[in-house]
Amino acid sequence: MRDDTLLTHLGREPADHAGTVNTPVYRSSTFIWPDTTTLPHHLQNADDPHYRGHIYGRNGNPTTAAFEDAVAQLEGGFRGLIMPSGLAAIVGAVLAVARAGDHILVTDNCYWHARQVFDQILPRYGIQATYFAPMLGADIAGLIQPTTRLVYAEAPGSSTFEVQDIPALAQVAHAHGALLMLDNTWATPLFFKAFEHGVDISVHSATKYLVGHSDAMLGVIVTTEALYAGVRETVRQLGYIAGADDAYLGLRGLRTLGVRLRLHESNALAVARWLQQRAQVAQVLHPALPGAVGHDTFKRDFLGSTGLFGVVLKPVPQASLNAFLESLQLFAMGASWGGFESLIRTQHPHPSAQIAPGVLLRLHVGLEAVEDLIADLQQGLEHLSSPPPSSRSLP
């Protein structure tokens, strides 16, 4: 079936839940065993990755299992693991496959908070990370060490939006006995089929597009069948789990993911193309635009683009930048993205970024009327062409 059909039906089994259209919220920490054979049966089958018995809330419940299965099937993986946040998904997945003495190779354009974990937390456990320029592709072979266990990618990158060659990275990683992990939050399972391109573990901040309404913290790990049992054992023993209410919001978000992403995509492309024509703009960093870094790879591998991209403003005084940001009515200043609303914030490029000099901004284009979004940016950009407020002469 096509993805739009899958989005409507995955994670729903009305016959198992008294005919309810939506999988109910199971708020349960405790499951009762009806007889003395039930618990031994659960324990005997606990290592079977296909087994779905419920023992205790930390291991999941019917609501969380429905969300896990829906995301995994949409992405083409074996099975998913629900997590309390996107960062928890990253940390849990890395700790599940890396051991003391291992080395991981990380793209330089990765999510900043993931980088902090790689630099500050993993060394405490004897795991070392080094970084590679995101467009290195198959040439990462020269950076692979005998102890390299994992290559960690993000396509496109969080702040500068380079699109990596995921199949090339997978080929090199597998040739050296390493795994490839991908943060697929930007494209979602709808617009990038990670496992068709050689990915072993895909992680998502489901807080973003999968939930889609800025009202839940949620993550998910999707793996191949070979890796699932080991990753599941690690993250559950670490105590990672998300509640049924958040899982329900994730399932709700999946139902409209297709229609939302297509409007995010069309709105963002219209705004990005408009910004390219503005005198105050030095560069637009959108993977779907010709000339963007990795654009040819994007066209080859991706099925669509979403609402998040970067803009480099020409250098301006801080007071003018502040006036621009504070004048915006529809683009609110916020740290997240992926919801229905438009957001804007300043960013710091990664160390190997090659972008125009100026001020790097990240825009998330929401579901508002695109004409209104452009008008909001138009009036805001006028502040960049005027003298800073502190230098204007008094009447």
C-alpha positions as CSV (number, residue, x, y, z in Angstrom):
1,M,0.0,0.0,0.0
2,R,1.0,3.6,-0.6
3,D,2.3,5.7,2.3
4,D,-0.9,7.8,2.6
5,T,-2.9,4.7,3.1
6,L,-0.4,3.3,5.6
7,L,-0.5,6.6,7.6
8,T,-4.2,6.2,7.9
9,H,-4.2,2.6,9.1
10,L,-0.9,1.7,10.7
11,G,-1.0,1.2,14.5
12,R,-4.8,0.7,14.5
13,E,-6.5,-2.6,15.3
14,P,-10.1,-1.7,16.2
15,A,-11.0,-5.4,16.7
16,D,-8.5,-5.6,19.5
17,H,-9.9,-2.6,21.4
18,A,-13.7,-2.9,21.4
19,G,-14.0,-1.4,17.9
20,T,-12.4,2.0,18.7
21,V,-11.1,3.8,15.7
22,N,-8.0,5.0,17.5
23,T,-5.8,2.8,19.7
24,P,-6.8,3.8,23.2
25,V,-4.5,5.3,25.8
26,Y,-3.4,2.5,28.2
27,R,-2.2,4.2,31.3
28,S,-0.8,1.2,33.0
29,S,2.3,0.5,35.1
30,T,1.0,-2.9,36.1
31,F,-0.3,-5.9,34.2
32,I,-2.2,-8.7,36.0
33,W,-1.3,-12.3,35.2
34,P,-4.5,-14.4,35.0
35,D,-2.8,-17.7,36.0
36,T,0.5,-19.2,37.1
37,T,1.6,-20.0,33.6
38,T,1.4,-16.5,32.2
39,L,4.5,-15.0,33.8
40,P,6.8,-18.0,32.9
41,H,5.4,-17.8,29.4
42,H,6.3,-14.1,29.2
43,L,9.8,-14.6,30.6
44,Q,10.4,-17.6,28.3
45,N,9.6,-15.5,25.2
46,A,11.1,-12.2,26.4
47,D,14.1,-12.5,24.0
48,D,12.0,-13.2,21.0
49,P,11.8,-10.0,19.0
50,H,8.4,-11.0,17.6
51,Y,6.8,-11.5,21.0
52,R,4.4,-8.8,22.2
53,G,3.4,-9.9,25.7
54,H,3.2,-7.2,28.4
55,I,4.9,-7.6,31.8
56,Y,5.5,-4.2,33.3
57,G,4.9,-0.6,32.1
58,R,8.6,0.2,31.7
59,N,8.6,-2.4,28.9
60,G,5.7,-0.8,27.1
61,N,2.0,-1.3,26.6
62,P,-0.5,-1.6,23.7
63,T,-0.5,2.1,23.0
64,T,3.3,2.5,22.9
65,A,3.7,-0.7,20.9
66,A,1.2,0.6,18.3
67,F,3.3,3.7,17.8
68,E,6.5,1.8,17.6
69,D,5.1,-0.6,15.0
70,A,3.6,2.2,12.9
71,V,6.8,4.2,12.6
72,A,8.9,1.1,11.8
73,Q,6.6,-0.1,9.1
74,L,6.4,3.3,7.5
75,E,10.2,3.6,7.4
76,G,10.8,0.0,6.3
77,G,12.6,-1.1,9.5
78,F,12.0,-4.2,11.5
79,R,10.6,-2.7,14.7
80,G,10.7,0.5,16.7
81,L,11.4,1.5,20.3
82,I,9.6,4.4,21.8
83,M,11.8,6.9,23.8
84,P,11.0,10.0,25.9
85,S,12.8,12.4,23.5
86,G,14.8,12.5,20.4
87,L,18.1,13.0,22.3
88,A,17.2,9.9,24.4
89,A,16.8,8.0,21.2
90,I,20.3,9.0,20.1
91,V,21.9,8.3,23.4
92,G,20.1,5.0,23.9
93,A,20.9,3.7,20.4
94,V,24.6,4.6,20.6
95,L,25.0,3.0,24.0
96,A,23.3,-0.1,22.8
97,V,25.8,-0.8,20.0
98,A,29.1,0.9,21.3
99,R,31.3,-0.5,24.1
100,A,34.3,0.8,26.1
101,G,37.2,1.0,23.7
102,D,35.0,1.6,20.6
103,H,35.3,4.6,18.3
104,I,32.4,6.3,16.5
105,L,32.7,8.5,13.5
106,V,30.3,11.4,13.5
107,T,29.2,13.9,10.9
108,D,30.3,17.4,11.7
109,N,26.9,18.9,11.0
110,C,25.0,16.8,13.7
111,Y,22.5,18.1,16.2
112,W,24.4,20.3,18.8
113,H,23.1,18.5,21.9
114,A,24.1,15.1,20.4
115,R,27.6,16.5,19.9
116,Q,27.7,17.5,23.5
117,V,26.9,13.9,24.5
118,F,29.5,12.6,22.1
119,D,32.2,15.0,23.5
120,Q,31.3,15.1,27.2
121,I,29.4,11.9,28.2
122,L,30.6,9.1,26.0
123,P,34.3,9.5,27.0
124,R,33.3,8.6,30.5
125,Y,32.4,5.2,29.2
126,G,35.5,4.7,27.1
127,I,33.8,5.6,23.8
128,Q,35.7,8.1,21.6
129,A,34.1,10.2,18.8
130,T,35.8,12.0,15.9
131,Y,34.1,14.2,13.3
132,F,34.1,14.2,9.5
133,A,33.1,16.9,7.0
134,P,29.6,16.0,6.0
135,M,30.2,15.9,2.3
136,L,33.2,13.5,2.6
137,G,31.0,10.5,1.4
138,A,33.0,7.4,0.6
139,D,36.2,9.1,1.6
140,I,35.4,8.5,5.2
141,A,37.2,5.2,4.6
142,G,40.4,7.1,5.4
143,L,39.1,7.9,8.8
144,I,37.9,4.5,9.8
145,Q,39.9,3.0,12.7
146,P,40.2,-0.6,13.7
147,T,37.9,0.1,16.7
148,T,35.3,2.0,14.7
149,R,31.9,0.5,15.6
150,L,29.5,3.2,14.3
151,V,29.2,5.9,11.7
152,Y,26.6,8.5,12.7
153,A,25.0,10.6,10.0
154,E,22.4,13.3,9.7
155,A,20.9,14.2,6.4
156,P,20.4,17.1,6.1
157,G,22.5,18.6,8.9
158,S,20.8,20.5,11.7
159,S,22.0,24.1,11.0
160,T,23.6,24.2,7.5
161,F,21.6,21.5,5.8
162,E,24.2,19.7,3.8
163,V,22.7,16.4,2.4
164,Q,25.1,13.5,2.9
165,D,25.4,10.5,0.6
166,I,23.9,7.9,2.9
167,P,24.3,4.9,0.6
168,A,28.0,5.7,0.2
169,L,28.5,6.0,4.0
170,A,26.6,2.7,4.5
171,Q,28.8,0.9,2.0
172,V,32.0,2.1,3.6
173,A,30.8,1.4,7.2
174,H,29.7,-2.1,6.3
175,A,32.9,-2.9,4.5
176,H,34.8,-2.1,7.7
177,G,32.4,-4.0,10.0
178,A,30.7,-0.9,11.4
179,L,27.1,0.2,11.6
180,L,25.4,3.2,10.1
181,M,23.1,5.2,12.3
182,L,21.0,8.1,10.8
183,D,19.1,10.9,12.5
184,N,16.1,11.0,10.1
185,T,14.0,13.6,11.9
186,W,14.1,16.2,9.1
187,A,12.8,14.0,6.3
188,T,10.7,11.6,8.5
189,P,10.0,8.1,7.3
190,L,7.7,9.6,4.7
191,F,10.3,11.4,2.7
192,F,13.4,9.2,3.3
193,K,13.3,5.4,3.4
194,A,16.4,4.9,5.6
195,F,16.6,1.2,5.4
196,E,16.4,1.1,1.6
197,H,19.6,3.1,1.6
198,G,21.6,0.9,3.9
199,V,20.9,2.4,7.3
200,D,21.1,0.0,10.3
201,I,19.6,2.2,13.0
202,S,17.3,5.2,12.4
203,V,16.5,7.7,15.2
204,H,13.9,10.4,15.3
205,S,12.9,13.2,17.5
206,A,9.2,12.4,17.2
207,T,8.6,15.6,19.1
208,K,9.0,17.3,15.7
209,Y,7.0,16.3,12.6
210,L,5.7,12.9,13.8
211,V,3.8,14.5,16.7
212,G,3.4,17.7,14.7
213,H,1.5,19.8,17.2
214,S,4.2,21.0,19.6
215,D,2.6,19.3,22.5
216,A,4.6,16.2,23.3
217,M,8.2,15.1,23.9
218,L,8.8,11.9,22.1
219,G,11.6,9.9,20.4
220,V,11.8,6.6,18.5
221,I,14.5,4.2,17.5
222,V,14.0,1.9,14.5
223,T,16.4,-0.9,13.7
224,T,17.0,-3.9,11.5
225,E,15.8,-7.3,12.8
226,A,19.4,-8.3,13.6
227,L,19.9,-5.4,16.0
228,Y,16.5,-5.0,17.5
229,A,16.7,-7.4,20.5
230,G,20.1,-6.0,21.6
231,V,19.0,-2.4,21.3
232,R,15.7,-3.1,23.1
233,E,17.5,-4.8,26.0
234,T,19.8,-1.9,26.5
235,V,17.3,1.0,26.3
236,R,14.8,-0.8,28.5
237,Q,17.4,-1.7,31.1
238,L,18.5,1.9,31.1
239,G,14.9,2.8,32.0
240,Y,14.0,4.5,28.8
241,I,10.3,4.5,28.0
242,A,7.6,7.1,27.0
243,G,4.1,7.3,28.4
244,A,1.0,6.1,26.7
245,D,-0.4,9.7,26.4
246,D,2.6,10.9,24.4
247,A,2.4,7.7,22.3
248,Y,-1.2,8.5,21.6
249,L,-0.3,12.0,20.4
250,G,2.4,10.4,18.2
251,L,-0.2,8.1,16.6
252,R,-2.6,11.1,16.2
253,G,0.2,13.0,14.4
254,L,0.9,10.2,12.0
255,R,-2.7,10.4,10.6
256,T,-2.0,13.8,9.2
257,L,1.7,13.6,8.5
258,G,1.3,13.4,4.7
259,V,-1.0,16.4,4.3
260,R,1.0,18.4,6.8
261,L,4.4,17.7,5.3
262,R,3.3,18.6,1.8
263,L,2.1,22.0,3.0
264,H,5.2,22.5,5.0
265,E,7.2,21.7,1.9
266,S,5.3,24.0,-0.5
267,N,5.3,26.9,2.0
268,A,9.0,26.5,2.8
269,L,10.0,26.4,-0.9
270,A,8.0,29.5,-1.6
271,V,9.6,31.4,1.3
272,A,13.1,30.1,0.4
273,R,12.8,31.2,-3.2
274,W,11.5,34.6,-2.1
275,L,14.4,35.0,0.3
276,Q,16.9,34.2,-2.4
277,Q,15.8,37.5,-4.1
278,R,16.2,39.7,-1.1
279,A,19.1,42.1,-1.0
280,Q,19.6,41.5,2.8
281,V,20.2,37.7,2.2
282,A,23.6,36.3,1.5
283,Q,22.6,32.6,1.1
284,V,19.6,30.3,1.5
285,L,20.4,26.8,2.7
286,H,17.6,24.6,1.5
287,P,18.4,21.1,0.1
288,A,15.7,21.2,-2.5
289,L,17.0,24.3,-4.2
290,P,19.5,23.9,-7.1
291,G,23.0,24.8,-6.0
292,A,22.5,23.7,-2.4
293,V,25.2,21.5,-1.0
294,G,24.2,17.9,-1.6
295,H,21.3,18.9,-3.9
296,D,22.0,16.2,-6.4
297,T,22.0,13.6,-3.7
298,F,18.8,15.0,-2.3
299,K,17.1,14.6,-5.7
300,R,18.4,11.1,-6.0
301,D,17.4,9.7,-2.6
302,F,14.7,11.9,-1.0
303,L,11.0,11.8,-1.8
304,G,10.3,15.4,-0.6
305,S,11.5,18.2,1.6
306,T,10.1,19.7,4.8
307,G,9.7,23.1,6.4
308,L,13.1,23.6,8.0
309,F,16.0,25.3,6.3
310,G,18.7,27.9,6.9
311,V,19.3,31.5,5.8
312,V,22.4,33.5,6.0
313,L,21.8,37.3,6.4
314,K,24.5,39.7,5.3
315,P,26.4,41.1,8.3
316,V,24.4,43.6,10.3
317,P,24.7,45.3,13.7
318,Q,23.3,43.3,16.5
319,A,20.7,46.0,17.2
320,S,19.4,45.7,13.7
321,L,19.2,41.9,13.9
322,N,17.3,42.2,17.2
323,A,14.9,44.6,15.7
324,F,14.3,42.3,12.8
325,L,13.6,39.3,15.1
326,E,11.4,41.2,17.5
327,S,9.3,42.7,14.7
328,L,8.1,39.4,13.4
329,Q,4.5,38.5,14.2
330,L,4.2,35.0,12.7
331,F,7.8,33.7,13.0
332,A,8.1,33.3,16.7
333,M,11.5,32.8,18.4
334,G,11.7,29.2,19.6
335,A,14.1,26.3,20.0
336,S,12.0,23.5,18.5
337,W,10.5,22.9,15.0
338,G,8.2,20.5,13.3
339,G,4.9,21.8,14.7
340,F,2.2,23.6,12.8
341,E,3.6,27.1,13.7
342,S,6.5,29.0,12.1
343,L,9.6,29.6,14.1
344,I,13.0,31.4,13.7
345,R,16.2,31.4,15.7
346,T,19.9,32.2,15.3
347,Q,22.3,29.3,14.8
348,H,26.0,28.6,15.0
349,P,27.5,26.8,12.0
350,H,29.5,23.6,12.6
351,P,33.3,23.8,12.5
352,S,33.7,22.6,8.9
353,A,30.8,24.6,7.5
354,Q,31.4,26.5,4.3
355,I,28.8,29.2,4.1
356,A,28.7,32.9,3.3
357,P,29.8,35.3,6.0
358,G,26.9,36.8,8.0
359,V,24.3,35.8,10.5
360,L,23.0,32.2,10.3
361,L,19.3,31.8,11.0
362,R,17.1,28.7,11.0
363,L,13.5,29.0,9.8
364,H,10.8,26.5,10.4
365,V,7.9,27.4,8.0
366,G,4.6,26.4,9.4
367,L,1.1,25.9,8.0
368,E,0.0,29.5,7.9
369,A,-0.9,31.1,4.5
370,V,2.4,31.6,2.7
371,E,1.5,35.1,1.6
372,D,1.2,36.1,5.2
373,L,4.5,34.5,6.1
374,I,6.3,36.4,3.3
375,A,4.6,39.7,4.3
376,D,5.9,39.1,7.9
377,L,9.4,38.6,6.7
378,Q,9.2,41.5,4.3
379,Q,8.4,44.0,7.0
380,G,11.0,42.4,9.3
381,L,13.8,42.7,6.7
382,E,13.1,46.4,6.4
383,H,14.7,46.7,9.9
384,L,18.0,45.4,8.4
385,S,18.0,48.1,5.8
386,S,17.4,50.9,8.3
387,P,19.9,52.3,10.9
388,P,19.9,50.5,14.2
389,P,17.4,51.9,16.6
390,S,20.1,53.4,18.9
391,S,21.7,55.4,16.0
392,R,18.5,56.9,14.6
393,S,18.4,60.7,15.0
394,L,15.6,62.2,17.1
395,P,12.9,64.2,15.3
